[in-house]
Each structure stands twice: as C-alpha cells, then as structure tokens.
C-alpha cells in the first residue's frame, strides 16, 4: 500500500516539472462560512488541474521500452491534458480516449498538446474499455487517471505542499471522483499530521465512492456540472486508501456546486470548474461541520466550458434576485408600456427583456400581461421595484 515515502519521492521527481501552487487564506469566504478557509490554487497549474502531478510522476518512471511504445489514457479532460502535456514534453506518443460529452475546451486543449484524441462512448466506462483495448492492440502503456499507485503518489504531493504552507490546518476538504487526489492527499496528510481530518466530497448525482465506502445505495445520475468527478466506478487502490485514511464523505447537490463556482469567481476572482468548487460547496452546505476550524480546500481544476460558466453566472444572479422576471398586468392601450418602463427606471432597475402576452394571458380581453426581465441590486431592491409598480396602479408579481 502507498506510503508517505512514495509521495515524498514523487515530490522530488516533480520538482521543477509542475507548479508549487499558492495556498492562501480567504478572509471573505472565512467570514461567510464561519471557519478559517485556506485555498490551494491547483487551477493555476499549466493545464489548470492537479492531474498533471500524477501523470508526470507516472511518465517519468517509464523504462526505455515503454517510452518507445507510448501511452494511452482515458479521461473526461483534465487527466487527458496532464498526460498529453507531459508526454509532449518528454517526447512520447500519447493516445487519449475521451467520452463524446467531454467539454470542447478540454478536447481542444488536449489536441493542442499533440495527443491523438479519440472520442468514444457516452460514459467514462465506455471510454475506459476502449482505452484498454487500444493498450492491448498497440502495446501502449495505460496511464490510469486514478487507479495507479504512481499516479496517486503524484496527486498526494498536493498535501505535502499545503501542510508545508499551513501546518496548523485541522481539516482538509477534497473532491472525490475515482479517488486519486483524496487517496494520495489523505495518505500524506495522515502520515505527517495524524490529528488532521480528511473529508471527501462527491456530487450527489455521481456517488459511487460514497456507495462503495459507506455501503449506501444512492442512485447515479446521467450528468453533473462537476464532470471531473463524475466517475461511475471508483478505483480499487483508491478505495483501500480512502477506507484507511479518510474520515468522512459528503454529498453536494448541483445548486451547491453552482453557488460555489460563482462565489469563487466573484470573491476570489478565480475560475474553477464544478469539481474544483466541490470542497467549498460542502463547507457552504454543512457550515456546522466546519465552524471555527482551520480548513484547507483544494481548487483542483479550472477547465470549465464558457457557455456553462455563462449559465452559472446567470442562474446565480436569479437566485440572488439580481436578475428577475416580473409579470405586470396592464390595460392594453397606448402609453401603458411606456408608463411601466418609466416606473421601473425610476426605481433604479435596468430592463433586459420585454415580452407581451396576449394570446396566452388569462387577463380580460382589454388587458395584457407584460413580462419584464430586469437587473436589480438584489432581493431588497427587487421588492422596491415591485412596490413602485403597484403604487403606480399596476398588478405586479
């Protein structure tokens, strides 16, 4: 079983090959969550993910024959980029099998690193089967994204850095998919500081590791914003390490993850993907679990599809009341719309969209429903806009 020495050797091997990323306190998020939060910015790696640590550690240990044959990997994106980048740097052939649903930004970045990208299957399991077949057919070395001790050792170097930077941390909160990152980090952290707690986080739509470790039967979904940890089959190596070293596993919902992505963008001015925000999502969802403690979070990846990010921002504005849809009932006569828009403007809100509903309205024939999409400063301001419309004689909701 993996030991601290393996992870320390990996750290020496990776020196100068990957970034020793910053680990800094977040004052604002600490005030919001009620604990002392320290963020490990793994989204600042060259490929925007911790995954290149494990990939580099694995590739650096290939013998001459293996280097000559090349490598194959299956991944939804971050592991793919890590393998492709370091294979290119070391002069190795890399074949990457990715599911068809993989975000385009991750596919294009992987190709840009010189890898041969094959889109196959709708799930990671289908991609895995195809990668195994290619490994056998072409005698390629399989670089598994998590179920490989050399890969796990590389991921564990994150814990060495975070504890060197913040040795008084009491809790580490780490996203868990197949388990490579949390298994490696927990192994290192528990060896260096036995009193530290390690908490894993999974998306509730992909609870495979929770089910495997805790014996639960949570159903598995089809899609999640945290596609980086959307794993249907957790690793066997990682399961054993997690059983031994991880204290607790938590589930978070899609709304929790979206909120965390948006908060990191707005407050920390840092971009993370869904999996990278899972740790913060857990702290926000379970504040009593972490209250008053010194907590380390790993922002494990920053490769997010631009359109997904745009949707998260828009939906977050809706939840905060900063973007709202108002239905106003008015007489269908000239000047009504002008009166409505002037009232909204005087209340300090900005109108994004206007829709007249005549055919689909339940109002009397002489009336019309006018739907406005407005920008406000928040829920209190939205209430002021509604009140202004009602005082002007309109029915508004």
KOLTORPA-848582 format. One record per residue (C-alpha): residue number from 0; chain; y, x, z. Coordinates in nm, 3 decimals. Each point is the difference from the previous one (the first is absolute). Layout:
KOLTORPA-848582
NUFI	n	chain	v	u	w
NUFI	NUM	A	Y	X	Z
...
***
This chain:
KOLTORPA-848582
NUFI	n	chain	v	u	w
NUFI	0	A	0.000	0.000	0.000
NUFI	1	A	0.355	0.109	-0.080
NUFI	2	A	0.167	0.216	0.266
NUFI	3	A	0.351	0.123	0.081
NUFI	4	A	-0.087	0.344	-0.139
NUFI	5	A	-0.069	-0.151	-0.344
NUFI	6	A	0.342	-0.165	0.001
NUFI	7	A	0.175	0.316	0.115
NUFI	8	A	-0.170	0.194	-0.280
NUFI	9	A	0.115	-0.267	-0.245
NUFI	10	A	0.356	0.039	0.129
NUFI	11	A	-0.014	0.374	-0.068
NUFI	12	A	-0.139	-0.069	-0.347
NUFI	13	A	0.277	-0.251	-0.077
NUFI	14	A	0.285	0.218	0.120
NUFI	15	A	0.252	0.026	-0.282
NUFI	16	A	-0.198	-0.249	-0.213
NUFI	17	A	0.123	-0.325	0.160
NUFI	18	A	0.316	-0.090	0.187
NUFI	19	A	0.020	0.016	0.380
NUFI	20	A	0.181	-0.334	0.007
NUFI	21	A	0.272	-0.091	0.254
NUFI	22	A	-0.087	-0.194	0.314
NUFI	23	A	0.314	-0.149	0.150
NUFI	24	A	0.102	-0.270	0.246
NUFI	25	A	0.137	-0.332	-0.125
NUFI	26	A	0.263	-0.122	0.244
NUFI	27	A	0.058	-0.335	-0.166
NUFI	28	A	-0.366	-0.089	-0.045
NUFI	29	A	-0.065	0.110	0.357
NUFI	30	A	0.264	-0.245	0.123
NUFI	31	A	-0.149	-0.280	-0.211
NUFI	32	A	-0.362	0.060	0.102
NUFI	33	A	0.049	0.092	0.365
NUFI	34	A	-0.185	0.331	-0.025
NUFI	35	A	0.095	0.356	-0.097
NUFI	36	A	-0.096	0.030	-0.365
NUFI	37	A	-0.050	0.328	-0.183
NUFI	38	A	-0.054	-0.013	-0.377
NUFI	39	A	-0.212	0.250	-0.194
NUFI	40	A	0.137	-0.004	-0.355
NUFI	41	A	-0.314	0.059	-0.209
NUFI	42	A	0.168	-0.199	-0.278
NUFI	43	A	0.204	0.317	-0.062
NUFI	44	A	-0.302	0.193	-0.130
NUFI	45	A	0.031	0.099	-0.367
NUFI	46	A	-0.237	-0.283	-0.101
NUFI	47	A	0.160	-0.227	0.265
NUFI	48	A	-0.316	-0.025	0.210
NUFI	49	A	-0.209	0.182	0.261
NUFI	50	A	-0.296	-0.020	-0.241
NUFI	51	A	0.075	0.333	-0.159
NUFI	52	A	-0.089	0.175	0.328
NUFI	53	A	-0.367	-0.102	-0.021
NUFI	54	A	-0.014	0.049	-0.377
NUFI	55	A	0.144	0.350	0.023
NUFI	56	A	-0.233	0.100	0.284
NUFI	57	A	-0.303	-0.118	-0.200
NUFI	58	A	0.101	0.163	-0.328
NUFI	59	A	0.089	0.329	0.166
NUFI	60	A	-0.361	0.036	0.120
NUFI	61	A	-0.176	-0.054	-0.335
NUFI	62	A	-0.212	0.291	-0.119
NUFI	63	A	0.036	0.158	-0.344
NUFI	64	A	-0.265	-0.219	-0.164
NUFI	65	A	0.150	-0.319	0.140
NUFI	66	A	0.348	0.101	-0.109
NUFI	67	A	-0.131	0.052	-0.352
NUFI	68	A	-0.151	-0.349	-0.018
NUFI	69	A	0.303	-0.186	0.134
NUFI	70	A	0.036	-0.295	0.237
NUFI	71	A	-0.008	-0.380	-0.006
NUFI	72	A	0.161	-0.239	0.246
NUFI	73	A	0.043	-0.372	0.042
NUFI	74	A	0.319	-0.137	0.148
NUFI	75	A	0.256	-0.279	-0.009
NUFI	76	A	0.269	0.260	-0.037
NUFI	77	A	0.097	0.241	0.279
NUFI	78	A	-0.327	0.194	0.017
NUFI	79	A	0.003	0.007	-0.380
NUFI	80	A	0.340	0.167	-0.005
NUFI	81	A	-0.097	0.247	0.271
NUFI	82	A	-0.313	0.107	-0.185
NUFI	83	A	0.175	0.008	-0.338
NUFI	84	A	0.295	0.207	0.125
NUFI	85	A	-0.204	0.264	0.181
NUFI	86	A	-0.261	0.014	-0.276
NUFI	87	A	0.280	0.070	-0.247
NUFI	88	A	0.146	0.263	0.232
NUFI	89	A	-0.342	0.170	0.034
NUFI	90	A	-0.086	-0.031	-0.371
NUFI	91	A	-0.286	-0.250	0.042
NUFI	92	A	-0.104	-0.290	-0.219
NUFI	93	A	0.054	-0.330	0.185
NUFI	94	A	-0.137	-0.343	-0.099
NUFI	95	A	0.142	-0.290	0.200
NUFI	96	A	-0.151	-0.350	0.004
NUFI	97	A	0.246	-0.268	0.109
NUFI	98	A	-0.045	-0.379	0.032
NUFI	99	A	0.179	-0.203	-0.265
NUFI	100	A	0.235	-0.158	0.257
NUFI	101	A	0.144	0.339	0.104
NUFI	102	A	0.384	-0.004	-0.002
NUFI	103	A	0.138	0.150	-0.320
NUFI	104	A	0.216	0.253	0.187
NUFI	105	A	-0.315	0.159	0.148
NUFI	106	A	-0.187	0.004	-0.332
NUFI	107	A	0.286	0.167	-0.185
NUFI	108	A	0.060	0.258	0.271
NUFI	109	A	-0.371	0.090	-0.002
NUFI	110	A	0.004	0.046	-0.378
NUFI	111	A	0.315	0.209	0.032
NUFI	112	A	-0.197	0.250	0.210
NUFI	113	A	-0.234	0.059	-0.293
NUFI	114	A	-0.298	-0.205	0.120
NUFI	115	A	-0.225	-0.204	-0.228
NUFI	116	A	0.056	-0.353	0.132
NUFI	117	A	-0.266	-0.268	-0.051
NUFI	118	A	0.086	-0.359	0.101
NUFI	119	A	-0.327	-0.169	0.093
NUFI	120	A	-0.089	-0.309	0.203
NUFI	121	A	0.203	-0.237	0.213
NUFI	122	A	-0.089	0.154	0.336
NUFI	123	A	-0.029	0.343	0.158
NUFI	124	A	-0.375	-0.054	0.028
NUFI	125	A	-0.033	-0.048	-0.377
NUFI	126	A	0.215	0.308	-0.056
NUFI	127	A	-0.217	0.193	0.247
NUFI	128	A	-0.320	-0.087	-0.183
NUFI	129	A	0.148	0.115	-0.329
NUFI	130	A	0.123	0.326	0.156
NUFI	131	A	-0.349	0.068	0.138
NUFI	132	A	-0.149	-0.061	-0.345
NUFI	133	A	0.249	0.241	-0.160
NUFI	134	A	-0.071	0.264	0.264
NUFI	135	A	-0.370	-0.014	-0.085
NUFI	136	A	0.045	-0.017	-0.378
NUFI	137	A	0.257	0.282	-0.027
NUFI	138	A	-0.099	0.208	0.307
NUFI	139	A	0.343	-0.049	0.154
NUFI	140	A	0.066	0.059	0.370
NUFI	141	A	0.078	-0.329	0.173
NUFI	142	A	0.312	0.012	0.218
NUFI	143	A	-0.041	-0.307	0.218
NUFI	144	A	0.327	-0.150	0.131
NUFI	145	A	-0.124	-0.019	0.360
NUFI	146	A	-0.377	0.039	0.054
NUFI	147	A	-0.003	0.381	-0.016
NUFI	148	A	0.044	0.235	0.295
NUFI	149	A	0.216	0.246	-0.195
NUFI	150	A	0.230	-0.282	-0.106
NUFI	151	A	0.013	-0.142	0.353
NUFI	152	A	0.077	0.347	0.140
NUFI	153	A	0.295	0.028	-0.236
NUFI	154	A	0.136	-0.339	0.106
NUFI	155	A	-0.040	0.098	0.365
NUFI	156	A	0.263	0.271	-0.039
NUFI	157	A	0.262	-0.278	0.030
NUFI	158	A	-0.088	-0.027	0.370
NUFI	159	A	0.037	0.375	0.054
NUFI	160	A	0.353	-0.016	-0.136
NUFI	161	A	0.105	-0.318	0.179
NUFI	162	A	-0.119	0.126	0.339
NUFI	163	A	0.156	0.341	-0.055
NUFI	164	A	0.329	-0.177	-0.066
NUFI	165	A	-0.035	-0.265	0.274
NUFI	166	A	-0.259	0.119	0.255
NUFI	167	A	0.086	-0.275	0.252
NUFI	168	A	-0.106	-0.290	-0.223
NUFI	169	A	-0.212	-0.258	0.179
NUFI	170	A	-0.124	-0.204	-0.298
NUFI	171	A	-0.067	0.063	-0.369
NUFI	172	A	0.002	-0.305	-0.230
NUFI	173	A	-0.172	0.070	-0.331
NUFI	174	A	-0.087	-0.214	-0.303
NUFI	175	A	-0.373	-0.032	-0.066
NUFI	176	A	-0.168	-0.083	-0.329
NUFI	177	A	-0.308	0.208	-0.067
NUFI	178	A	0.090	0.191	0.315
NUFI	179	A	0.069	0.354	-0.120
NUFI	180	A	0.347	0.037	0.149
NUFI	181	A	-0.066	-0.161	0.337
NUFI	182	A	-0.341	0.169	0.040
NUFI	183	A	0.148	0.344	-0.062
NUFI	184	A	0.311	-0.061	0.209
NUFI	185	A	-0.196	-0.150	0.291
NUFI	186	A	-0.243	0.295	0.002
NUFI	187	A	0.286	0.250	0.020
NUFI	188	A	0.218	-0.201	0.239
NUFI	189	A	-0.275	-0.071	0.254
NUFI	190	A	-0.103	0.366	0.001
NUFI	191	A	0.357	0.119	0.055
NUFI	192	A	0.102	-0.276	0.241
NUFI	193	A	-0.289	-0.210	0.140
NUFI	194	A	0.239	-0.247	0.168
NUFI	195	A	0.163	-0.109	-0.325
NUFI	196	A	-0.090	-0.343	-0.136
NUFI	197	A	-0.077	-0.046	-0.370
NUFI	198	A	0.048	-0.347	-0.146
NUFI	199	A	-0.110	-0.091	-0.351
NUFI	200	A	0.159	-0.270	-0.215
NUFI	201	A	-0.156	-0.198	-0.283
NUFI	202	A	0.134	-0.276	-0.221
NUFI	203	A	-0.158	-0.329	0.108
NUFI	204	A	-0.103	-0.066	-0.361
NUFI	205	A	-0.209	0.320	-0.005
NUFI	206	A	-0.153	0.034	0.349
NUFI	207	A	-0.311	0.198	-0.098
NUFI	208	A	0.042	0.275	0.260
NUFI	209	A	0.081	-0.250	0.275
NUFI	210	A	-0.313	-0.196	-0.088
NUFI	211	A	-0.213	0.314	-0.013
NUFI	212	A	0.122	0.142	0.331
NUFI	213	A	0.049	-0.320	0.201
NUFI	214	A	-0.282	-0.207	-0.145
NUFI	215	A	0.236	-0.280	-0.106
NUFI	216	A	-0.034	-0.214	-0.311
NUFI	217	A	0.358	-0.028	-0.121
NUFI	218	A	-0.001	-0.116	-0.364
NUFI	219	A	0.118	0.236	-0.271
NUFI	220	A	0.274	-0.104	-0.239
NUFI	221	A	0.067	0.093	-0.359
NUFI	222	A	0.346	0.158	0.007
NUFI	223	A	0.241	0.157	0.248
NUFI	224	A	0.340	0.164	-0.016
NUFI	225	A	-0.167	0.293	0.178
NUFI	226	A	-0.227	0.089	-0.291
NUFI	227	A	-0.027	0.359	0.125
NUFI	228	A	-0.219	-0.122	0.290
NUFI	229	A	-0.172	-0.285	-0.190
NUFI	230	A	-0.349	0.144	0.044
NUFI	231	A	-0.308	-0.223	-0.006
NUFI	232	A	-0.245	0.264	0.118
NUFI	233	A	0.111	0.244	0.273
NUFI	234	A	-0.146	0.349	0.009
NUFI	235	A	-0.307	0.091	0.204
NUFI	236	A	0.143	0.335	0.111
NUFI	237	A	0.328	-0.162	0.094
NUFI	238	A	-0.168	-0.286	0.186
NUFI	239	A	-0.180	0.244	0.228
NUFI	240	A	0.321	0.189	0.077
NUFI	241	A	0.196	-0.320	0.059
NUFI	242	A	-0.264	-0.136	0.239
NUFI	243	A	0.027	0.322	0.198
NUFI	244	A	0.374	0.064	0.003
NUFI	245	A	0.201	-0.318	-0.081
NUFI	246	A	0.100	-0.225	0.289
NUFI	247	A	0.088	-0.323	-0.181
NUFI	248	A	0.026	-0.161	-0.343
NUFI	249	A	0.264	-0.264	-0.077
NUFI	250	A	0.050	-0.237	-0.292
NUFI	251	A	0.336	-0.082	-0.157
NUFI	252	A	0.094	-0.274	-0.244
NUFI	253	A	0.182	0.025	-0.332
NUFI	254	A	0.328	-0.124	0.148
NUFI	255	A	-0.018	0.266	0.270
NUFI	256	A	-0.041	0.274	-0.259
NUFI	257	A	0.278	-0.134	-0.221
NUFI	258	A	0.237	-0.008	0.297
NUFI	259	A	-0.089	0.358	0.092
NUFI	260	A	0.057	0.128	-0.356
NUFI	261	A	0.342	-0.165	-0.007
NUFI	262	A	0.099	0.127	0.346
NUFI	263	A	-0.088	0.358	-0.091
NUFI	264	A	0.201	-0.033	-0.319
NUFI	265	A	0.305	-0.153	0.170
NUFI	266	A	-0.001	0.189	0.329
NUFI	267	A	-0.156	0.338	-0.081
NUFI	268	A	0.102	0.004	-0.368
NUFI	269	A	-0.357	0.103	-0.084
NUFI	270	A	-0.232	-0.156	-0.255
NUFI	271	A	-0.361	-0.072	0.096
NUFI	272	A	-0.280	-0.197	-0.160
NUFI	273	A	-0.186	-0.275	0.184
NUFI	274	A	-0.258	0.234	0.154
NUFI	275	A	0.277	0.234	0.112
NUFI	276	A	0.165	-0.282	0.196
NUFI	277	A	-0.320	-0.125	0.168
NUFI	278	A	0.060	0.198	0.319
NUFI	279	A	0.349	-0.140	0.051
NUFI	280	A	-0.133	-0.347	-0.084
NUFI	281	A	-0.248	0.030	0.288
NUFI	282	A	0.269	0.111	0.246
NUFI	283	A	0.222	-0.291	-0.106
NUFI	284	A	-0.286	-0.249	0.029
NUFI	285	A	-0.129	0.128	0.336
NUFI	286	A	0.313	0.121	0.187
NUFI	287	A	-0.162	-0.047	0.342
NUFI	288	A	-0.279	0.242	-0.099
NUFI	289	A	0.247	0.287	-0.050
NUFI	290	A	0.294	-0.093	0.225
NUFI	291	A	0.165	0.297	0.171
NUFI	292	A	-0.237	0.256	-0.149
NUFI	293	A	0.051	0.300	-0.229
NUFI	294	A	-0.159	-0.100	-0.329
NUFI	295	A	-0.060	0.204	-0.314
NUFI	296	A	-0.018	-0.183	-0.334
NUFI	297	A	-0.118	0.150	-0.329
NUFI	298	A	0.194	-0.119	-0.306
NUFI	299	A	-0.302	0.090	-0.207
NUFI	300	A	0.116	-0.086	-0.352
NUFI	301	A	0.303	-0.089	-0.209
NUFI	302	A	-0.145	-0.100	-0.337
NUFI	303	A	0.106	-0.362	-0.040
NUFI	304	A	0.038	-0.200	-0.320
NUFI	305	A	0.373	-0.065	-0.064
NUFI	306	A	-0.055	-0.372	-0.068
NUFI	307	A	-0.200	-0.034	0.322
NUFI	308	A	0.284	0.167	0.188
NUFI	309	A	0.252	-0.237	-0.161
NUFI	310	A	-0.209	-0.298	0.112
NUFI	311	A	-0.026	0.136	0.354
NUFI	312	A	0.378	0.040	0.021
NUFI	313	A	0.062	-0.350	-0.133
NUFI	314	A	-0.259	-0.164	0.226
NUFI	315	A	0.134	0.195	0.296
NUFI	316	A	0.349	-0.130	-0.070
NUFI	317	A	-0.139	-0.354	-0.003
NUFI	318	A	-0.176	0.049	0.336
NUFI	319	A	0.323	0.135	0.150
NUFI	320	A	0.206	-0.290	-0.138
NUFI	321	A	0.202	0.237	-0.215
NUFI	322	A	-0.128	-0.170	-0.315
NUFI	323	A	-0.040	-0.377	0.022
NUFI	324	A	-0.051	-0.306	-0.214
NUFI	325	A	0.224	-0.291	0.088
NUFI	326	A	-0.045	-0.352	-0.137
NUFI	327	A	0.326	-0.198	-0.020
NUFI	328	A	0.008	-0.373	-0.088
NUFI	329	A	0.318	-0.112	-0.175
NUFI	330	A	0.146	-0.264	-0.229
NUFI	331	A	-0.071	0.088	-0.364
NUFI	332	A	0.365	0.003	-0.107
NUFI	333	A	0.232	0.266	-0.141
NUFI	334	A	0.132	0.234	0.268
NUFI	335	A	-0.290	-0.036	0.247
NUFI	336	A	-0.154	0.336	-0.086
NUFI	337	A	0.339	0.171	0.017
NUFI	338	A	0.060	-0.150	0.345
NUFI	339	A	-0.342	0.119	0.121
NUFI	340	A	0.040	0.356	-0.129
NUFI	341	A	0.352	0.024	0.139
NUFI	342	A	-0.126	-0.111	0.343
NUFI	343	A	-0.277	0.262	-0.007
NUFI	344	A	0.248	0.268	-0.106
NUFI	345	A	0.244	-0.091	0.277
NUFI	346	A	-0.288	0.033	0.249
NUFI	347	A	-0.046	0.360	-0.120
NUFI	348	A	-0.334	-0.035	-0.180
NUFI	349	A	-0.077	0.118	-0.354
NUFI	350	A	-0.183	-0.224	-0.248
NUFI	351	A	-0.284	0.162	-0.196
NUFI	352	A	-0.140	-0.303	-0.184
NUFI	353	A	0.083	-0.368	-0.062
NUFI	354	A	-0.250	-0.267	-0.110
NUFI	355	A	0.067	-0.369	-0.065
NUFI	356	A	-0.289	-0.234	0.077
NUFI	357	A	0.043	-0.337	-0.165
NUFI	358	A	-0.337	-0.103	-0.141
NUFI	359	A	-0.197	0.128	0.302
NUFI	360	A	0.241	-0.124	0.268
NUFI	361	A	-0.069	-0.286	0.242
NUFI	362	A	0.372	-0.071	0.023
NUFI	363	A	0.161	-0.315	-0.135
NUFI	364	A	0.071	0.006	-0.371
NUFI	365	A	0.368	0.081	0.050
NUFI	366	A	-0.083	0.299	0.223
NUFI	367	A	-0.136	0.345	-0.074
NUFI	368	A	-0.177	0.270	0.198
NUFI	369	A	0.163	0.339	-0.047
NUFI	370	A	-0.207	0.297	0.114
NUFI	371	A	0.188	0.317	0.081
NUFI	372	A	-0.146	0.345	0.068
NUFI	373	A	0.256	0.172	0.219
NUFI	374	A	0.047	0.339	0.164
NUFI	375	A	0.109	-0.012	0.364
NUFI	376	A	0.042	0.242	0.289
NUFI	377	A	-0.297	-0.149	0.186
NUFI	378	A	-0.122	-0.318	0.166
NUFI	379	A	0.315	-0.060	0.205
NUFI	380	A	0.214	0.029	-0.313
NUFI	381	A	-0.240	-0.229	-0.190
NUFI	382	A	0.048	-0.265	0.271
NUFI	383	A	0.379	0.033	-0.045
NUFI	384	A	-0.034	-0.055	-0.377
NUFI	385	A	-0.210	-0.315	0.055
NUFI	386	A	0.249	-0.130	0.254
NUFI	387	A	0.291	0.059	-0.239
NUFI	388	A	-0.177	-0.198	-0.273
NUFI	389	A	-0.071	-0.289	0.237
NUFI	390	A	0.360	-0.005	0.122
NUFI	391	A	0.106	-0.020	-0.366
NUFI	392	A	-0.199	-0.322	-0.030
NUFI	393	A	-0.322	0.127	-0.159
NUFI	394	A	-0.360	-0.038	0.112
NUFI	395	A	-0.132	0.356	0.025
NUFI	396	A	-0.328	0.154	0.116
***
